[in-house]
Amino acid sequence: MIYVYLTVAILFEVAATTALKQTDGFTRLTPSVITLVGYGLAFYFLSLTLRVMPVGVVYALWSGMGILAITAIGWVWFRQTLDWPALVGIGLIVAGVLVINLFSKTVAH
């Protein structure tokens, strides 16, 4: 169940960050509300995950997967491009998340 909470936290964070781009400095109501509610729910579900897993591991997984998802959304939805150094860096983030999930004994299985 802990990975369900973490996944939900990541999804809310990604939705909030995507909406943040649309807030235009918090001058547009709907994306601003989505951003605030999304971050609030993301942190709530993140706190449930922290009951079982160490904060460093949780944050690495949460931020790593969020970066990957936001990068994909930026590329597809906002037509943002990435150069090779950016792609290599994102690849390293993905590798780090995989190492934590596959090999770390601090992750709840």
Phi, psi and omega per residue, in radians:
M1 nan -0.461 -3.077
I2 -1.115 -0.624 3.113
Y3 -1.256 -0.463 3.037
V4 -1.139 -0.807 3.102
Y5 -1.056 -0.754 -3.140
L6 -1.135 -0.736 3.111
T7 -1.094 -0.760 3.116
V8 -1.109 -0.727 3.096
A9 -1.047 -0.752 3.130
I10 -1.125 -0.766 -3.129
L11 -1.090 -0.752 3.105
F12 -1.146 -0.687 3.124
E13 -1.127 -0.722 3.131
V14 -1.153 -0.758 3.097
A15 -1.081 -0.758 -3.137
A16 -1.140 -0.743 -3.138
T17 -1.180 -0.672 3.081
T18 -1.103 -0.768 3.119
A19 -1.168 -0.543 -3.135
L20 -0.993 -0.663 3.107
K21 -1.072 -0.578 -3.073
Q22 -1.494 -0.145 -3.076
T23 -1.218 -0.378 -3.087
D24 0.949 0.949 3.134
G25 1.226 0.586 -3.116
F26 1.063 0.592 3.074
T27 -1.756 -0.140 3.109
R28 -1.957 2.173 -2.956
L29 -1.120 -0.961 -3.022
T30 -1.049 -0.905 3.112
P31 -1.127 -0.519 3.108
S32 -1.155 -0.735 3.111
V33 -1.156 -0.758 3.101
I34 -1.034 -0.726 3.139
T35 -1.101 -0.877 -3.093
L36 -1.147 -0.781 3.126
V37 -1.177 -0.727 3.140
G38 -1.065 -0.800 3.107
Y39 -1.155 -0.670 3.103
G40 -1.060 -0.811 3.122
L41 -1.206 -0.628 3.098
A42 -1.055 -0.816 -3.135
F43 -1.193 -0.582 3.082
Y44 -1.083 -0.896 -3.128
F45 -1.184 -0.544 3.053
L46 -1.116 -0.681 3.135
S47 -1.140 -0.565 3.081
L48 -1.166 -0.665 3.096
T49 -1.124 -0.663 -3.097
L50 -1.199 -0.197 3.054
R51 -1.141 -0.473 -3.004
V52 -2.017 -0.643 -3.025
M53 -1.865 2.666 3.101
P54 -1.147 2.522 -3.057
V55 -1.045 -0.673 -3.131
G56 -1.114 -0.721 3.128
V57 -1.216 -0.798 3.133
V58 -1.033 -0.807 -3.109
Y59 -1.145 -0.674 3.108
A60 -1.085 -0.776 3.134
L61 -1.183 -0.799 -3.102
W62 -1.087 -0.881 -3.093
S63 -1.246 -0.675 3.142
G64 -1.091 -0.839 3.131
M65 -1.202 -0.610 3.080
G66 -1.118 -0.733 3.104
I67 -1.069 -0.790 3.136
L68 -1.063 -0.817 -3.124
A69 -1.150 -0.771 3.138
I70 -1.136 -0.658 3.095
T71 -1.091 -0.767 3.115
A72 -1.114 -0.743 3.113
I73 -1.117 -0.759 3.107
G74 -1.049 -0.679 -3.121
W75 -1.227 -0.797 -3.070
V76 -1.399 -0.889 -2.981
W77 -1.450 -0.781 -3.071
F78 -1.698 0.013 3.113
R79 1.031 0.618 3.098
Q80 -1.472 2.427 -3.120
T81 -1.806 2.749 3.134
L82 -2.191 2.414 3.048
D83 -1.552 3.071 -3.091
W84 -1.039 -0.758 3.106
P85 -1.047 -0.652 3.104
A86 -1.148 -0.751 3.126
L87 -1.129 -0.701 3.099
V88 -1.107 -0.774 3.121
G89 -1.063 -0.747 3.105
I90 -1.152 -0.664 3.069
G91 -1.060 -0.682 3.101
L92 -1.166 -0.637 3.077
I93 -1.100 -0.808 3.108
V94 -1.058 -0.743 3.109
A95 -1.057 -0.725 3.114
G96 -1.094 -0.752 3.105
V97 -1.091 -0.726 3.117
L98 -1.123 -0.752 3.123
V99 -1.053 -0.780 3.128
I100 -1.058 -0.823 -3.079
N101 -1.229 -0.626 -3.050
L102 -1.538 -0.535 -2.963
F103 -2.117 -0.323 -3.079
S104 -1.355 2.372 3.085
K105 -1.507 -0.065 3.128
T106 -1.514 -0.116 3.141
V107 -1.573 2.358 3.108
A108 -1.240 2.203 3.105
H109 -1.983 nan nan
